[in-house]
């Protein structure tokens, strides 16, 4: 199983993020939401999208375990002023996906 948590942030607040596992659309995740995605054991690739903006890809090996991930945006603080610049010229730097810190 892959568990993904979306961090609450100002940029893209109203837009649902689309979750892709092995390049197949699995569903949406809204702000401050956690969703579980059932997958078979083995290697999987995970990323999220909002419009044409994609996060980095995570490569996971699932072996009867649960991998917890979190997704958010780098567009916080002063970067929000340049939101349209980042969306147009640097869309790959807008979203991040990482393993969730269980501490």
N, C-alpha and C positions, 0 to 999 in steps of 0.2 A: 504494500500500500504506500502511496505517496500522499502526504498531508501538506497542503500549501496554505499559508496564512498571508493575507494582504495587510500590510501596515497602513494605518490611517495617515494620509498626507493631503496637502492642499492641491497639488497638481493632479489632474485627471481624477479628481474626487468623484465626479458623477459618472465617469465612464467605466463600464465593467471591463476587467482584463480577461482576455480569452486565453485559456490554458490549452497547451498542445503537448501531448506525450507521444513520442515517436512520430512527429509531424502529423498527428491526427487530433483534430479539435475535440476536446473532452468536456468543455463547458466554460461558464463564466465564473469569475470570483469578484465580489464587490468589496468596497472599502470595509476594513475591520472584520472581514469574514475569514473563516477557516473551512476548507473543504478537503474531503478525503477522496482519492482516486484509486480504485482497485486496479492493480496491474499484476501480470504474471511474474514469476521469478525470472531473473535475467537482467540484461543490460537495457537501459532506457534513456532516452534523451527528453529533457523537459525544457520548455521555454514558455513565456507569456507574451501576448501582444495587446496593444491598444491601438486601433487603426493600423497604420503602417509602421509603428514603432515596436521593435522587438527587444526583449531582454537578452542577456547572455544565455547561452545554452548550458544546462547542467547535465552531466553524464553520471548516471546512477546505476549501481549494481544492486538489485533487490534480491534477497535470499531469505524468504520467510520473515521479513522485517518491515518496519515502517520507517521511511525517510521523511523527516520534517524539513520543509523549506519555507522561506518567507520571501515575499516579493514587495518591492517598493520603487520609489522614484528618487533619482539624484537631484531632481529639481526642487530644492528647498531653499529657504532663506532668500538671499539676494539673487540666486539663479532664477527665481520665479519671474523677475523683471525681464529676463532674456528668454522666456519660455518659447516664444515663436522662433527665435534664432536656433535654439537647441532642437526643436522639432523639425525645422527645415534643413539645417546644416549638419546636425550631429544626432540623429535619431537613435543611434545605437548606444548613446551614453545616457539616455533618459531613464531607462528602467534597469533594475538589477534583480537578480534571483540568486539566493545563496542558501546554504544549509542553515537551519535555525539553531541558534545557540540555546541549548537546553538549560542554561544556568539561570 
